[in-house]
Amino acid sequence: MTNYPLIDVLQQYPQFWLVSTALLSLLVGSFLNLVIHRLPIAMQQEWQQECRVLLELPASNQQLSSPALASIAWPASHCPQCQTPLKAWHNIPIISYLFLRGKCAFCNTSISQRYPLIELLTASLGLMIAWLLGPSIATVMTLLLMYMLVALSFIDLDHKLLPDQLTLPLLWLGLAVNSFGLVTDLQGAFWGAVAGYVSLWLVYWGFRLATGKHGMGYGDFKLLAALGAWLGWQALPVIVLVSAVAGIIVGLALRIRTPPTDPQMPFGPFLSVGGLVYLLWGEQLWRFFGS
């Protein structure tokens, strides 16, 4: 088996492993805020551009010259209200928000509390994964999975959208990671991807034929396929059960609190929760259900 000197060092100094993972996840959380905000906007502009081409309409002022994913890196971070480019010290996770008292340094517009909360959530999840799974290449890979799930969950909450630009690379990355047997074996990963997609596809069409309505989107199929590719087919029953129970509880709580104005509720965040629950406590859950 291949030795990794850095992993060996981190195993000798677990405190450094935990602190470094938490700080890295905090920085990644700041980047995820950018992805969550910019990617759906760029995708919408890309769709509008394609529609204009198909309908032979004049190009709009928001003509895109590069794919939607490129919008994540360019232009540089700026205030969405006054468009002023931000200084480096304006982008320090959490600290900048507290120092600026939640307002833009240039136009004094309030900054959403969700930005530091996403950074804290990502750091907390990263710390939990690092603590429970320990330093290893597999843990580093599962951190990537968690980062992608956070981005997908909040995009789905905002737009009821699970972009192919994230779900499909996540699926292929899971198969690539498990070709080395890091999280599960390749056979389990392959059939996990197949079963994850087909199972929700069958549920979707069964519901649509019975009611004439759309119960979920195709992005949910791809996300569950990606989770199957990462965690194996054995994870799928637990993921679906946890996500369904969480969805029912949240749905009922929202109905009791306020009458729903939109009958559709994004399912991606609940699938992500189910995947993370299995990732961290899958063995314990199987023992619980098997006892």
FENNOR-V991078 format. One record per backbone hydrogen bond with DSSP energy under -0.5 kcal/mol. NH is the residue of the N-H (numbers start at 0). CO is the residue of the C=O. Records with the same first field share a line. If there is no record, write none. Layout:
BEGIN
NH->CO ; CO
END
This chain:
BEGIN
4->2
7->3
8->4
9->5
10->6
11->7
12->8
16->12
17->13
18->14
19->15
20->16
21->17
22->18
23->19
24->20
25->21
26->22
27->23
28->24
29->25
30->26
31->27
32->28
33->29
34->30
35->31
36->32
37->33
38->34
40->36
41->37
42->38
43->39
44->40
45->41
46->42
47->43
48->44
49->45
50->46
51->47
52->48
53->49
54->50
55->52
56->51
62->59
69->66
70->66 ; 67
71->68
72->69
73->69
78->83
82->78
85->76
89->86
90->87
91->88
94->92
95->91
96->91
97->93
98->94
99->95
100->97
101->96
102->99
103->108
107->103
110->101
114->111
116->112
117->113
118->114
119->115
120->116
121->117
122->118
123->119
124->120
125->121
126->122
127->123
128->124
129->125
130->126
131->127
132->128
133->129
139->135
140->136
141->137
142->138
143->139
144->140
145->141
146->142
147->143
148->144
149->145
150->146
151->147
152->148
153->149
154->150
155->151
156->152
157->153
158->154
159->155
162->160
165->162
166->162
167->163
168->163
169->165
170->166
171->167
172->168
173->169
174->170
175->171
176->172
177->173
178->174 ; 175
179->176
180->177
181->176
182->183
188->184
189->185
190->186
191->187
192->188
193->189
194->190
195->191
196->192
197->193
198->194
199->195
200->196
201->197
202->198
203->199
204->200
205->201
206->202
207->203
208->204
209->205
210->206
211->207
212->206
214->212
219->216
220->216
221->217
222->218
223->219
224->220
225->221
226->222
227->223
228->224
229->225
230->226
231->227
232->187
234->231
235->232
236->232
238->234
239->235
240->236
241->237
242->238
243->239
244->240
245->241
246->242
247->243
248->244
249->245
250->246
251->247
252->248
253->249
254->250
255->251
256->252
257->253
270->266
271->267
272->268
273->269
274->270
275->271
276->272
277->273
278->274
279->275
280->276
281->277
284->280
285->281
286->282
287->283
288->284
289->285
290->286
END
